[in-house]
Amino acid sequence: MRPETAFHNGQRAAEYANFVYPVTHKRKEVIWVAYEDKTFKTKRFQVLAEKPVNRHSYLKDWPEKGLTAFQGVKDPKPSIKIENGVVVEMDGVARADFDMIDQFIADYYIDKSVAEEVMAMDSLKIARMIVDICVPREEIVRLAKGLTPSKFVDVVTRLDETEIMMGIHKMRARKIPAIQCHTTSATDNPVQLAADAAENRLRGFSEAETTVGVAPIAPFNAISILIGGQTPHVGLLTQCAIEEALELELGMRGMTTYAETVSVYGTER
């Protein structure tokens, strides 16, 4: 430890707990001198880290209470059962207990011809295939169509951040680059939104996103840019940024063409 800055005599030691220590001045006065904690690169990092706002920045995983990004103790285990070409059980849930998302995945996403083959594969092997430059994108697409949600999670959690980016680079194939715009109105005026969405399409945007100042108005705003965006010529993709359950419902009802950020909650309940 080495002295950095001397504080005026009379300041309380408690105010500088953990990063000051007392020294005796040549005039026999006790003052408090800050020291540099060698666990930090500089004194600046030490002081910033000890500010109250930075003492509560991170939480450790608490899967028993649902506070975890993945691998919760109550997360369903990957499984699938197919009878007569119909998914009758997926990730431990019987078909009779499927919610809307389960039903959609089972009926419109899962490729029954490859599902049992893929579900029997080791998740680590699939993860390695994703980042292997010798495995073509087409093979990963074929296998992915047989993965249930829990199996997807089991595969992705075997990858680190860099490997995930490698997988995205391989899988995110675009024929033509596109650009998104934001179409909003401070007063949630549907006529203005429709007109702006039409102009956005004329200016070459492929996607348009809106949001709301008052949540219950979300369906009106979504419909406004949907109609306006198709007026010049058909093809503008639209979405409404709102609470996730409502955002998904808008898409299912045909009021938007996609939902940008949708998470699946409830695995801990």
N, C-alpha and C positions, 0 to 999 in steps of 0.2 A: 504494500500500500504506500502511496506517496501523496503528500498534501497537494490539493488542487486549488481550493478557494477558501479563504477564511471568512467566517460569518461574524457579525458583530456580537460582542459579549452581551449576554442576557437572553439570547434566543433559547427556546426550550429544546432540549435534546430530543424529545419525543417527535418534534416536527421533522427531524432528520434521521429518524430511526432507520437502521439498515444501511445507511450510506454516509454516516459521519462518525467521528470518534473524537474524544476530548484530548487536547494537548495543553501543556502548561506554557504560557507565554513567559518571556524573560522577566516580565514585571509581576510574575506570580498570579496572573489572571487566567482563569480557565476560559478558553474559547473553543468553538466547535469548528473542525476542519473537515471538509468533504474529502473522501478518498476515492480512488478509482478502483472499481471492482474488475478484476482481470478476466471475469467471464464475459465481459462486454468488450467490443472492439474499441470503443471510445467512451469517454465520460458522457457524451451526448446520448448515446444509446442507453446507457445505464439510467440516466435521469428520465428519459422518455418511458422506459420500461416500468419505472416505479411510480408513474402517475396513476392515480386511482382508476382512470378510464381504461388503462391498459392492463389492469390486474384482473379484469373480468371479461377479457376478449374471447377466451377459448373455453369450451366445455369438453370434457372427456366423454367418450361414448357411454351411454347408459341404456343398453338395449332392453333391459328388463322393463323400462318405462317408455320404450319407443323412441328414445333420443339416440338414433343412429341412422347413418345414411344407408347402410345395407348390412346384411348378415345379422339381422335381429334374431333374438332367440325364438320369436314366434313367426318368423318368416316361413311361408310354405315351402316344402321340399319339391323339387322338380319331378313331375310324373305326368303321364298321359295314358288314357285308355280309349281305344277306338273300337266301335262295334258297328258293323254294316255301313262303314264310311261316315259315321257320325262320332264326334268327340263326346263321350259320355262322362269323362272325368278328366280334370286338368289341374295339376298342382295341388292334388288332394281335395279338390272341390267337385262334388257331383254336379252333373248338368242341371239338375233341378234347383240347385243353389247358386247357379251362375248369376252374376249381376250383368248390367248392360255391356260393360267392357269385356267381361269373360265371354259372353255370348257372341259378341262381334269377332273376337279373336278366334274362337273355336269354329265359327261358321264361315268366316271370310278370309282369315289369314292363314291358319294352319293348313299346310299341305299334307293331307293324310297319307300320301304315297311315300313320304320320306320321314314323317314325324317319328315313328317308332325306331327307325334306323338312327336318327340323329339323337334322340333322347337316350339311346343306349351308349352313345359315344362318351368318352372321357372329356369333361369340360376343359381341362388343360390342353388336350390335343386340339380341340376346336380353337381355343385362344391362340395357340401357336400357329395354326393355319391362317388365322386372320393377319398376322404380321409377317408371315412367310411370303417373300416376293415370288417364290416359285409356285405358290398356290393361286390360281387365277380368281378374279373377282366372281366369275360365273359360278364357281364351285361353292364359294362362301354364300352367295345368294341362294343357291339350291338348298344348302344345309340350314340357313337361317329361317327358311320357310317352315321348318319342322320344329323350331324351338318354342317352347312355352315361355311365358314371362319369367318364371322362376329359373328356368334353364338359361335364359338370356343373362340374368343377373349373375348366375353361377359362372358363366363364361367370362363376362366383362370384369368381374372382380379378380380374375387371374391376371389382368393386364395392369401395368402401371400407366402413368399419365402419358409418357412418350409413346408407348405401344398403342394406347387408345388413339392417339393422333395419327399414328401410322395406319391403323385400321380405317379411320375416317378418310384418310387420303386415298386409300385403296377403294373404299366402297362408295364414296360420294362422287359418282360420275355424273357430269352435267354435259349435255350436248351443246347447250348455249348458256353462257353466263346470264344471270338475271339480277335485278336490283329492286329493292323494296323501298316504299315511301310511307310516311305517316300522314294520315288525313284526320285532322281533329278540328273541333269547334269549341271555343270557350263557352258558348251558350248551348251546346248540343243541338244545333240547328240542323234538322235533317235535310232541308233543301240545300243549304250551304255544303254539307257533307257530300251529297249526291253530285253537286256541280263540281266540287273539288276532285272527287274520285274520277269523274269523267275527264277532267283536265289531266289528271295523273296518267290515265291510260293513254291519252293523246300524246303525252310527253315521253311515252315509252316504258313506263314502269310495269313490271310484271306482277308485283305484289303490293298490296296496300293494307296498312294496319290502322285501326282507330281505337279509341278508348273513350271513357266517359267521365264526366264530373259527378254525375249522380248515377249510382249503380243500376237502379231499375230501368234506366233509359237505354241500357246496353242493346237490347234487341232492335230498337229503332235506329240506333247508330249503325249497327251491323247491317241491317237491311238497306239503309241509305247508301252506304258505299258499295254494297253488293249490286244494287240496281244502277247507280251512277257509273260504276266502273265498267259495266257491260254495255253502256250506251254507245260509245264510239265504235267499239268492236269487241266481241266476246273474248274472254280469256284472262281477265284480271283476277288473281287470287286475292281473297280478302279474309281478314280476321279481326276480331275485337278483343283487345287485351282487358281481361276482367278476371274476377275470381275464378279459379280453375274449373270447378264443377259447372258453373254457369257457362264458361267458355266452351267446355266440351258439349254441353247441351245445345248451345247455339249452332255448333257444327253439325250435330246429329239432326237438328231440326231444319238444316239447310239454310240457315241465316248467314253462315260464313262458309268458306270453302276449306279452311284448315284451322287448326289450333296450334299456335307456335310453342307454347310452354305448358305441357300438361304432365303432371306427376300423378302417380298412383299411390293414394294414401290408404290407410286402414288395415295394413297387414298385421299391426300389433293389437288389433281389437278383436 
